[in-house]
Amino acid sequence: MSRTVQAQLEHWARVGQAIENAPGYDRTKVHDALRGHISPDELDPYERSVYDVEHEAIMEKAGDEERAFFKQLADKQRAAGVNSEDLGT
């Protein structure tokens, strides 16, 4: 199935609206997870799907500080013998 760009945008807008209107959806919990106050594992499937999209958008805008943090984390993992393939990357 192939959609125009406009149709794709409308589709995902409807999906997003449906998720946000789902029973039990808690936007506050999503924001808490994005700020690191709670684990994303505490989110229900609807909240987690919103979290994943928002987290990806945030990471696309990562600045020098974020890139340095994740480089340092990757270096520590390699030094500890963690195989990046085991991390799903």
Contact map, one row per residue, 1 for C-alpha under 8 A:
11100000000000000000000000000000000000000000000000000000000000000000000000000000000000000
11110000000000000000000000000000000000000000000000000000000000000000000000000000000000000
11111111000000000000000000000000000000000000000000000000000000000000000000000000000000000
01111111000000000000000000000000000000000000000000000000000000000000000000000000000000000
00111111100000000000000000000000000000000000000000000000000000000000000000000000000000000
00111111110000000000000000000000000000000000000000000000000000000000000000000000000000000
00111111111000000000000000000000000000000000000000000000000000000000000000000000000000000
00111111111100000000000000000000000000000000000000000000000000000000000000000000000000000
00001111111110000000000000000000000000000000000000000000000000000000000000000000000000000
00000111111111000000000000000000000000000000000000000000000000000000000000000000000000000
00000011111111100000000000000000000000000000000000000000000000000000000000000000000000000
00000001111111110000000000000000000000000000000000000000000000000000000000000000000000000
00000000111111111000000000000000000000000000000000000000000000000000000000000000000000000
00000000011111111100000000000000000000000000000000000000000000000000000000000000000000000
00000000001111111110000000000000000000000000000000000000000000000000000000000000000000000
00000000000111111111000000000000000000000000000001000000000000000000000000000000000000000
00000000000011111111100000000000000000000000000000000000000000000000000000000000000000000
00000000000001111111110000000000000000000000000000000000000000000000000000000000000000000
00000000000000111111110010000000000000000000011001000000000000000000000000000000000000000
00000000000000011111110010100000000000000000010000000000000000000000000000000000000000000
00000000000000001111111010000000000000000000000000000000000000000000000000000000000000000
00000000000000000111111110000000000000000000010000000000000000000000000000000000000000000
00000000000000000000111110000000000000000000000000000000000000000000000000000000000000000
00000000000000000000011111000000000000000000000000000000000000000000000000000000000000000
00000000000000000011111111100000000000000001011000000000000000000000000000000000000000000
00000000000000000000000111111100000000000000001000000000000000000000000000000000000000000
00000000000000000001000011111110000000000000001000000000000000000000000000000000000000000
00000000000000000000000001111111000000000000000000000000000000000000000000000000000000000
00000000000000000000000001111111100001000010001000000000000000000000000000000000000000000
00000000000000000000000001111111110000010010001101100000000000000000000000000000000000000
00000000000000000000000000111111111000000000000000100000000000000000000000000000000000000
00000000000000000000000000011111111111000000000000000000000000000000000000000000000000000
00000000000000000000000000001111111111110000000000100000000000000000000000000000000000000
00000000000000000000000000000111111110010000000000100010000000000000000000000000000000000
00000000000000000000000000000011111111000000000000000000000000000000000000000000000000000
00000000000000000000000000000001111111100000000000000000000000000000000000000000000000000
00000000000000000000000000000001111111100000000000000000000000000000000000000000000000000
00000000000000000000000000001001101111110100000000000000000000000000000000000000000000000
00000000000000000000000000000000100111111110000000000000000000000000000000000000000000000
00000000000000000000000000000100110001111110000100100000000000000000000000000000000000000
00000000000000000000000000000000000000111111000100000000000000000000000000000000000000000
00000000000000000000000000000000000001111111000000000000000000000000000000000000000000000
00000000000000000000000000001100000000111111111100000000000000000000000000000000000000000
00000000000000000000000010000000000000001111111100000000000000000000000000000000000000000
00000000000000000000000000000000000000000011111110000000000000000000000000000000000000000
00000000000000000011010010000000000000000011111111000000000000000000000000000000000000000
00000000000000000010000011101100000000000011111111100000000000000000000000000000000000000
00000000000000000000000000000100000000011011111111110000000000000000000000000000000000000
00000000000000000000000000000000000000000000111111111000000000000000000000000000000000000
00000000000000010010000000000100000000000000011111111100000000000000000000000000000000000
00000000000000000000000000000110110000010000001111111110000000000000000000000000000000000
00000000000000000000000000000000000000000000000111111111000000000000000000000000000000000
00000000000000000000000000000000000000000000000011111111100000000000000000000000000000000
00000000000000000000000000000000000000000000000001111111110000000000000000000000000000000
00000000000000000000000000000000010000000000000000111111111000000000000000000000000000000
00000000000000000000000000000000000000000000000000011111111100000000000000000000000000000
00000000000000000000000000000000000000000000000000001111111110000000000000000000000000000
00000000000000000000000000000000000000000000000000000111111111000000000000000000000000000
00000000000000000000000000000000000000000000000000000011111111000000000000000000000000000
00000000000000000000000000000000000000000000000000000001111111000000000000000000000000000
00000000000000000000000000000000000000000000000000000000111111100000000000000000000000000
00000000000000000000000000000000000000000000000000000000011111111110000000000000000000000
00000000000000000000000000000000000000000000000000000000000011111110000000000000000000000
00000000000000000000000000000000000000000000000000000000000001111111000000000000000000000
00000000000000000000000000000000000000000000000000000000000001111111100000000000000000000
00000000000000000000000000000000000000000000000000000000000001111111110000000000000000000
00000000000000000000000000000000000000000000000000000000000001111111111000000000000000000
00000000000000000000000000000000000000000000000000000000000000011111111100000000000000000
00000000000000000000000000000000000000000000000000000000000000001111111110000000000000000
00000000000000000000000000000000000000000000000000000000000000000111111111000000000000000
00000000000000000000000000000000000000000000000000000000000000000011111111100000000000000
00000000000000000000000000000000000000000000000000000000000000000001111111110000000000000
00000000000000000000000000000000000000000000000000000000000000000000111111111000000000000
00000000000000000000000000000000000000000000000000000000000000000000011111111100000000000
00000000000000000000000000000000000000000000000000000000000000000000001111111110000000000
00000000000000000000000000000000000000000000000000000000000000000000000111111111000000000
00000000000000000000000000000000000000000000000000000000000000000000000011111111111000000
00000000000000000000000000000000000000000000000000000000000000000000000001111111111100000
00000000000000000000000000000000000000000000000000000000000000000000000000111111110000000
00000000000000000000000000000000000000000000000000000000000000000000000000011111110000000
00000000000000000000000000000000000000000000000000000000000000000000000000001111111000000
00000000000000000000000000000000000000000000000000000000000000000000000000001111111101000
00000000000000000000000000000000000000000000000000000000000000000000000000001100111111100
00000000000000000000000000000000000000000000000000000000000000000000000000000100011111111
00000000000000000000000000000000000000000000000000000000000000000000000000000000001111111
00000000000000000000000000000000000000000000000000000000000000000000000000000000011111111
00000000000000000000000000000000000000000000000000000000000000000000000000000000001111111
00000000000000000000000000000000000000000000000000000000000000000000000000000000000111111
00000000000000000000000000000000000000000000000000000000000000000000000000000000000111111
